[in-house]
Amino acid sequence: MNLEVERRRTDVLIIGGGGAALRAAIEAHDRLGGQGYRVTLVTKGELGKSGVTATACSDRMAFHATLPYTEPGGEDNWRYHADDIYRIGGYVSDANLAGILARNSAEAFFFLETLGVPFVKRPDGKADQFVTDGSKYARACYTGPYTANHIEQALLRELRRRDVEVVEEMMIVDLLVSNGEVCGAVGVYETPGADGIWRSVTFETPSIVLATGGGGEIFQVSAFPEGMTGDGYAMAFRAGAELVNMEFLQIGLCSVKTKLACSGSMMRAVPRFLNRDGEEFIMKYFPDKNPQKVYNIVFDKGASWPAMYGEPSVRIDIAVSYEIRDNGPIYLDYSRNPNGFDVKMLSDEKRRWYAEEKGIRLDDPDVASSPFERLRRINPDVVRWLRDRGIDLERGDMVEIAPAVQHFQGGVRIDERAETTISGLFAAGEVAGGQHGAKRPGGNSLLDTQVFGKIAGGSAADRARDAAQREVKGDPETRIERFLRSPGAAPASEVRTHIKRICSRYASVIRTEEGLRQGLMEISELKKIGVKPDGAGIVFALETMNMLEVAEIVMTAALHRRESRGCHMFFAREGDLEPMPTGEGYKKYFVISRKNGKIIVEPRKPIHIDWLGGCE
C-alpha cells in the first residue's frame, strides 16, 4: 500500500461532526471574525448524517435547560440545576463545570431557538419542560423523538452560512504535540484514490478542538451508531493528556436489532422476560419471589434507565446480564402476561398513572390480559416504529434485548475554558470529562455539546489569535506507513470481534476484580499481537487500534474503583446479586494518563462547590 502525503495550515482544527463540533466551529469562526483566519472541521463520516447527534432517537429526547421561568424561578434558579448535576453525579465531578453547564443553559437554548429548532411550546408560548431522572424540577425541553437531529440540522445550516473549511470522510489518526503544546494533527482519507493510493494530510495548527464523541463500539451491543470507536480518548491519551471518570459508562437494556432503549412504555406494559429456552427467568433473581414486588419493579424499570446502583430496578439489569451469560439470547415477549401477574398487583400510584395520565382502563379484559395491548395503548408510536424495522409485536414477534452502552460519562479532562492538560488542545461533548460524574440528569448530554462546544470553539479561536503557528517537524505520517505494512499482526476484523467480546463480558453491568483483570490480560495479549488492515480498510484498522486503547483505559479505571457508585457497579464475585456498597473513601475521581508507555492512575479530589449554600 502506498501513501501520498500533503500538508495544510489552519488556525483552528475541529475534529468531529456532531453537535459539539458544529457549535465549536460556528463560535471559532465568529470569534475570529474572518480577518484572514482559517477554521477547518474534519469529520470521519458525512456531516449531518453520521455520529450520535445526527442519528440519536428516543421517545422524548431531552435538552436540559434552566430558563428564566423554569421552576423554582428567580435569578439564581440555575443553582438548583448545578446542584442536581453535581449531587446526582455522586460528588466525583468538578462542580465548577456543573455550574458552567447550568448557568449557560438558557443562552444555549435560546441560541438554538433562533436557529429554528422547533422546541415544543405551551399555550403561553413558553417551552414545555418535563422532569427527567435526577432532576428536582422540570427542565427538559424537546422537539419529540428527534431533538438531537433537529439540533444537528439547525447547526449545520448555520455553519454553511460561514466560510468554514469542511473535510469529510477523513479520520484524524494522531495529535501532534511539541513541548507540551499542540502543533498539529495527522489524518487519512477513508478510501484510497482512483489510483489506489491512500492520501494522508498533516494539519499544522496551534489550536485543536476534540469533539469526537464516545466509544460505544468497544461493546457488542451499544446505542451508538457505527464508527464511535473512542478515537478522541485514544488520541489524547497517546498525546499525553489526562483522562478522568472513564469507568463511568451508562448502560441500559436495548433492542439488539434496532438499538431502541427498552425503557418507559416498554417496561410499564410489564412484558415477559424469556431466555433461549422460553423460560421466564426474572423471578429466580429475586430471593423472596414475591410476584407483586417483582412486577412493580419491572414497571419502575421504565423510569430508571440506564442501570444505576441504588435503584431497586437495577436487579432487572443484573438478571438479564447473568441470564445472557448462561442462557442467552434474552427476549421481551408481549404476547401474554408473565406467570402469576395480575394488573391488580400494580400499586395504586401505577394504576392511577394508567387511568389519569394515559386514560387506560385496567379493568378492560384486553388490557388486563395482554402486555401488547397495554403497550399499544400507552405508546402506539413505538409499536409502529418497531414494526417498520421488522419487529411486529402484534404478530407475536419478540424483542431481543441486551445491556447496551449509551454514554461515556468521563473523558479527556477539561477546565473552565474547555482546555485539556495539553496547551492548545480543547475538548467538548462526550469526549470531554469532568463535567459529569457517576450519573447525570437526563438531557444534560445534549446541553453539554452546546455549552462546552461554544466555550471550546471560542477558547481555541483566542489561542489561534495569540499563539504563533508552529511548524510540524519530521514525518508524522510514518506511523501510518508502518501500519500499512504491518507484518505478522492479526486482521483488524478479528481483533475487533475479540475487543467487543472482552468488554461485554468483563466491563458491562457486572464488574469484578477477577473479571477485569482477566479482561485486561486479554487486551494486553491482543496489543502484543498487533493489528493489520484487512478487507475492511485502513480506517477500520486504525479505529480498532484506538478501541484497544479505550478498552484498556475503561477496565483499568473500573478496577481501581472498588465500590459501586452511579452507573459503575462492582461485585465481590461473579454470581452475586448485590453490588458492593458505595465507599466514602471513593468520593474522588481517578485521573488516567500515560507516562513512559505505562498507564498511570491517580486519585484526586474533585472541585467542590455547594451551589445552594457557600463555596469551598
Secondary structure by P-SEA (a helix, b strand, c coil): cbbbbbbbbbcbbbccccaaaaaaaaaaaaaaccccbbbbbbbccccccccccccccccbbbbccccccccccccccaaaaaaaaaaaacccccaaaaaaaaaaaaaaaaaaaaaccccccccccccbbbbccccccccbbbccccaaaaaaaaaaaaaaacbbbbbccccccbbbbccccccbbbbbccccccccbbbbbbbbccbbbbcccccccccccccccccccaaaaaaaaaaccccccccbbbbbbccccccccccccccccbbbbbccccccccccccccccaaaaaaaaaacccccccccccccaaaaaaaaaaaaccccbbbbccccccccccccccaaaaaaaccccccccccccccccaaaaaaaacaaaaaaaaaaccccccbbbbbbcccccccccccccccccccccccccccccccccccccccccaaaaaaacaaaaaaaaaaaaaaacccbbbbccccaaaaaaaaaccccccaaaaaaaaaaaaaacccccccaaaaaaaaaaaaaaaabbbbbccccaaaaaaaaaaaaaaaaaaaaaaacccccccbbbbccccccccccccccccbbbbbbbcccbbbbbbbbccccccccccc
